[in-house]
Amino acid sequence: MSLLVAEAKLWLQIAPAYLGDVDLGIREQLNASLLRHVSALNGAVLAYDSLKLLDGLGCIRNDLPHIHLPVSLRILVFAPRVGDVLSGAVGRQGIDHTVLLVHGMFSATVVSTKKRAEGKLMRFVVRECNVADGRLSLVGDYSSSASRAGGAEHVLAGPSGASSPLRVSASRAVDVPEAVSFLRRFLDEDGKSVHADVLVHMQRVCDAIEANAAARGGGGGAEGAPQEGEPPEEKKKKKKKKDKDGTPTPTPSTPVTLATPAAATPAASATPAANGHANGTGGSKEAPSAVSGKKAKRDRPVATPADAAAGAATAAAATAAGSGKKAKREKKKKDQDGAESGQKESA
């Protein structure tokens, strides 16, 4: 999940306007970093707790008007690394890529041509972590396995320079229940000081982490689904193609006996009796379709020279009859034409 809790010390700068309420000034500074990437933590801040003021006296440096205060706190960080396996909900499907939302907030682009329904969980391997204007985005590849590329423990190490405002003393990975509890506690206790828009996004992050864990535990999500090398749909397509090619599929009602290599017999050497037993019709009988075909071929009459001559005579007679009928029609037409011309002359 790439969720960590870091114990850190931080120097804050608050404006003189917050001298009447220093706690409010400190929280205003910390809330400005919520859901944003902090380079010193190498991740995005989700929440914080255990806030303590280390020194009740602030200091003013040089001619700067801000008051510098040291504080200690615990920070919940989303800090993915290259090689981490994450899952996100499908937000948009492109031609050659899929856009995901990780934890309901962070955008991830995964190279994949397979179409997926919106909202479906998809697992991927992180290949790049990009930051633009404080917003963390990821680039990944589709993963069919749950193994991580790197097995090293994920530990945050903040800058150790004297001028750095943030120093991380310790960090550890947390599971989903602890992360959700951390977020819920922050929303209940310190949510009033957070801007409304940020509060909505934090609530969405908390719900997404919880839903993702529930789907993974119930076997209905991307991370809980067994995938061994190719998506299940491709396996189904291959199986359908194999069935269309005519590969027999054994059924429970039709027992299939596999012959051993020593007992295998070439098809050409099979005897008619053996073929008859294999077809279930007995050794002395053939299949009904084969018998009917041979009988029809055997009963077909054979043409003789006399039959050929008779056929030729019949064709000649038919031709002659047709010629006689044509001559009669022409004679009748000539008589009619002559009678018509005689009537015209007499008139």
Phi, psi and omega in degrees: 000344179061034178255128183230154171244123182246138173261122188222162172241139188219138172264121181252153177241115180247151182284155178301339180295340182264012179297333177284337179215084183294323181299319178295320178296321178295315181293326177297320178294317182289322182294336178293343181261359182295135178064015178245154181282131177245118186297327180293332177264349183056039180188182181260136181280125179260322180192173177211159176204186180053043181284127180224140175270116186284334181219125182288348181252121176276173180225152177246128185255130179054228181254018180281138183281342184290151179260127182266126181231134175270133179226158172237149183196167172252139185234130172271121188237137168262105187233079179287151177237162176296127182105346178291146176259118180235169175226146180217163180272136181293125178253324180206143181248121176261187181292314183234015180207162178233132179262127182243161170244114179269126183057028176070008187220320190262129184280141177221135178249124184240131178287113181195132178264353181285135180276135180229151180289147180295135181093349180287139179283137181225135180264144181208165178254129181289128177247331179216147173238116184245146179231127177221120179057038178080001181260131181269131175225155186236154172232132184215177176241150177295134183241136175252006178227160184257013183273147179267145180293322181244137182258007182288150179290139182274112182231132176276140177225101181288166180298139184258004181293153182292333182272357182285133180282343184237133176228124179266119180270328180199155177208154179207153177283147180236153177273178185295312180303319180292321179294318179295319178297320178300312181294315181300318181296320179295317181295325181285319187269319187245008183294336182293332181272359182264144178298148186301317181295317178295323180297320178297316179295322178294321176296322178294320178298315180298315180294321181293318178298318181293317180293322179297318179294322179294319179294321180293319180289329181274356179081008181259358183258181183293322185285334180269350183280135179286123178226123189242012178155332178210153180299150181301327183295324179294324177296320179297319179298317179296322180294319178297317179298323179292322178294324180292331180290353177096017179286123182293141178247117182294140177245161181298328183280348181240095181294140179244129181251123180268125180279143177282160181303327181289328183265000182291138182238133178300149183293329183291334184267003180290135181275159178301324180296318179296319178297323180295317178295322180296326180277353179081017183248000181094162183283336184261000182239158176248171179296146182303320182295321179293320180296315181296321179296317180293321180295318180296322179291323181289324182278356181293128181293145180260128181287138179249168176300323180296319178296323179294318179295319179297321179295321179295318180297319179297320179294321179294318179298320179295322179293318180296318179298320179295322180293321179297317180297323180293321179294319178299318180297319180294319179296317180298320180294321178295320178298318179296320179295321179294319180296320179295319179293324178294320179297320180295322181291318181294325179290000000 
